[in-house]
Amino acid sequence: MAVVAPIAVALDAPDLATLRAWAVATGPIVATMKVGLETFLRDGRAAVVAAREGAPDTNLFLDLKLHDIPATVAGAARALADIAPRFLTVHAAGGRAMIEAAATALPDTLITAVTVLTSLGADELAELGWRDDPTELVRRLAVSAVSAGARAIVCSPLEVAAVRAAVGPSIVLITPGVRPADSALGDQSRVATPAAALAAGADLLVIGRPITAASDPGAAAAAIAEGLLSDRAKDVDLA
């Protein structure tokens, strides 16, 4: 495929061999490989090596969702300097000083603020004391994080248009909770299809099980990518 799709494949694999195989299968098709918390805690830097060996031309998204006092987050970020991920996640709710600390510690990495987990719906947020409409809560967290130095934001597809309007065009918007129309929701609550997420203003779509649970992950990634590129071509034709 001449143009890679704006997809980050979630490499939530049971072992390194599977992770590498998924990376090899999908690497020519997608832009980014995402190594998450469970995999990194189990396999450490070996997971990063496997992802990069399998898909050397893709970006690395290290999804650790750091959330601690600023000094601890700064130290954790500095500990990842040799990995030099393109994206590193922190929780937006950690506050301005924490996000500034991460951004200062890893200036060449796009510190990526996670606003509200896509597994949480309005009822769960209310139970936790967040009484605002989820979109307004996400918007406020995103604006605060960007003002503190975050250069990417994670939000659900349902909030991406509001966040884009609030933070402008230069911030990378990453949307998990992306599911093709015929896929199960799993543990996700606030979701949309890949095409809808891009149309709303997302730059990068995190997709895991619809690709990695398929019998042929490469073919599944290619089918989603082809649909996205086709939709973009239609948009150009209609312009």
PEPE-V617908 format. One record per backbone hydrogen bond with DSSP energy under -0.5 kcal/mol. CO is the residue of the C=O (numbers start at 1). NH is the residue of the N-H. E is the energy in kcal/mol with one decimal. If there is no record, write none. Layout:
co:CO nh:NH e:E
co:CO nh:NH e:E
//
This chain:
co:2 nh:4 e:-0.5
co:5 nh:7 e:-2.5
co:5 nh:31 e:-1.3
co:6 nh:205 e:-2.6
co:7 nh:9 e:-0.6
co:7 nh:31 e:-0.9
co:7 nh:32 e:-1.9
co:8 nh:207 e:-2.2
co:9 nh:11 e:-0.9
co:9 nh:34 e:-2.8
co:10 nh:12 e:-1.8
co:11 nh:13 e:-1.9
co:15 nh:19 e:-2.2
co:16 nh:20 e:-2.8
co:17 nh:21 e:-2.1
co:18 nh:22 e:-2.6
co:19 nh:23 e:-2.3
co:20 nh:24 e:-2.7
co:21 nh:25 e:-2.3
co:22 nh:26 e:-2.2
co:23 nh:27 e:-2.4
co:24 nh:28 e:-0.5
co:26 nh:29 e:-2.0
co:26 nh:30 e:-1.7
co:29 nh:5 e:-3.0
co:31 nh:59 e:-2.6
co:32 nh:9 e:-2.1
co:33 nh:35 e:-0.6
co:33 nh:61 e:-2.8
co:34 nh:11 e:-2.8
co:34 nh:36 e:-0.6
co:35 nh:63 e:-2.6
co:36 nh:40 e:-2.5
co:37 nh:41 e:-2.8
co:38 nh:42 e:-1.9
co:39 nh:43 e:-3.0
co:40 nh:44 e:-2.3
co:43 nh:46 e:-1.4
co:44 nh:47 e:-1.7
co:44 nh:48 e:-0.8
co:45 nh:49 e:-2.5
co:46 nh:50 e:-2.4
co:47 nh:51 e:-2.3
co:48 nh:52 e:-2.6
co:49 nh:53 e:-2.7
co:50 nh:54 e:-2.3
co:51 nh:55 e:-2.0
co:55 nh:58 e:-1.6
co:59 nh:33 e:-2.9
co:59 nh:61 e:-0.5
co:60 nh:62 e:-0.6
co:60 nh:86 e:-1.6
co:60 nh:87 e:-1.8
co:61 nh:35 e:-2.5
co:61 nh:63 e:-0.8
co:62 nh:64 e:-1.2
co:62 nh:89 e:-1.7
co:63 nh:37 e:-0.7
co:66 nh:91 e:-2.7
co:69 nh:73 e:-2.2
co:70 nh:74 e:-2.7
co:71 nh:75 e:-2.1
co:72 nh:76 e:-2.4
co:73 nh:77 e:-2.6
co:74 nh:78 e:-2.5
co:75 nh:79 e:-1.7
co:77 nh:80 e:-1.4
co:78 nh:81 e:-1.7
co:80 nh:83 e:-1.1
co:80 nh:84 e:-1.7
co:86 nh:110 e:-2.8
co:87 nh:62 e:-2.8
co:88 nh:112 e:-3.2
co:89 nh:66 e:-2.1
co:90 nh:114 e:-3.1
co:91 nh:94 e:-1.9
co:92 nh:95 e:-1.7
co:95 nh:99 e:-2.1
co:96 nh:100 e:-2.8
co:97 nh:101 e:-2.1
co:98 nh:102 e:-1.9
co:99 nh:103 e:-2.5
co:100 nh:104 e:-2.3
co:101 nh:105 e:-2.0
co:102 nh:106 e:-2.0
co:104 nh:107 e:-0.6
co:106 nh:109 e:-1.4
co:109 nh:111 e:-1.2
co:110 nh:88 e:-1.6
co:111 nh:113 e:-0.6
co:111 nh:151 e:-2.0
co:111 nh:152 e:-1.4
co:112 nh:90 e:-2.3
co:112 nh:114 e:-0.5
co:113 nh:115 e:-0.6
co:113 nh:154 e:-2.9
co:114 nh:92 e:-2.7
co:117 nh:120 e:-1.8
co:118 nh:189 e:-2.6
co:118 nh:190 e:-1.8
co:121 nh:125 e:-2.2
co:122 nh:126 e:-2.3
co:123 nh:127 e:-2.1
co:124 nh:128 e:-1.5
co:125 nh:130 e:-2.7
co:126 nh:129 e:-1.4
co:129 nh:131 e:-1.1
co:133 nh:137 e:-2.4
co:134 nh:138 e:-2.6
co:135 nh:139 e:-2.4
co:136 nh:140 e:-2.4
co:137 nh:141 e:-2.3
co:138 nh:142 e:-2.5
co:139 nh:143 e:-2.5
co:140 nh:144 e:-2.2
co:141 nh:145 e:-2.3
co:142 nh:146 e:-2.6
co:143 nh:147 e:-2.1
co:144 nh:148 e:-1.0
co:145 nh:148 e:-0.5
co:145 nh:150 e:-2.4
co:146 nh:149 e:-1.4
co:151 nh:172 e:-1.9
co:152 nh:113 e:-2.4
co:153 nh:155 e:-0.6
co:153 nh:174 e:-3.2
co:154 nh:115 e:-2.2
co:156 nh:159 e:-1.5
co:156 nh:160 e:-0.8
co:159 nh:163 e:-2.4
co:160 nh:164 e:-2.8
co:161 nh:165 e:-2.1
co:162 nh:166 e:-1.4
co:163 nh:167 e:-2.6
co:164 nh:168 e:-1.9
co:168 nh:171 e:-0.6
co:172 nh:153 e:-2.7
co:172 nh:174 e:-0.6
co:173 nh:203 e:-2.8
co:173 nh:204 e:-1.8
co:174 nh:155 e:-2.0
co:174 nh:176 e:-0.6
co:175 nh:206 e:-2.2
co:176 nh:157 e:-0.6
co:177 nh:179 e:-0.5
co:177 nh:192 e:-1.6
co:180 nh:183 e:-2.3
co:185 nh:188 e:-1.9
co:189 nh:191 e:-1.0
co:192 nh:179 e:-2.5
co:193 nh:197 e:-2.2
co:194 nh:198 e:-2.2
co:195 nh:199 e:-2.4
co:196 nh:200 e:-1.6
co:197 nh:201 e:-0.6
co:197 nh:202 e:-2.1
co:198 nh:201 e:-1.1
co:204 nh:175 e:-2.6
co:204 nh:206 e:-0.5
co:205 nh:8 e:-3.3
co:205 nh:207 e:-0.7
co:206 nh:178 e:-0.8
co:207 nh:10 e:-1.8
co:208 nh:211 e:-2.1
co:208 nh:212 e:-2.9
co:209 nh:213 e:-2.1
co:211 nh:214 e:-1.0
co:216 nh:220 e:-2.3
co:217 nh:221 e:-2.6
co:218 nh:222 e:-2.3
co:219 nh:223 e:-2.3
co:220 nh:224 e:-2.0
co:221 nh:225 e:-2.8
co:222 nh:226 e:-2.9
co:223 nh:227 e:-1.8
co:224 nh:228 e:-2.1
co:225 nh:229 e:-2.7
co:226 nh:230 e:-2.2
co:227 nh:231 e:-2.2
co:228 nh:232 e:-2.2
co:229 nh:233 e:-2.1
co:230 nh:234 e:-2.0
co:231 nh:235 e:-2.0
co:232 nh:236 e:-2.1
co:233 nh:237 e:-2.3
co:234 nh:238 e:-1.9
co:235 nh:239 e:-0.9
co:236 nh:239 e:-0.7
//
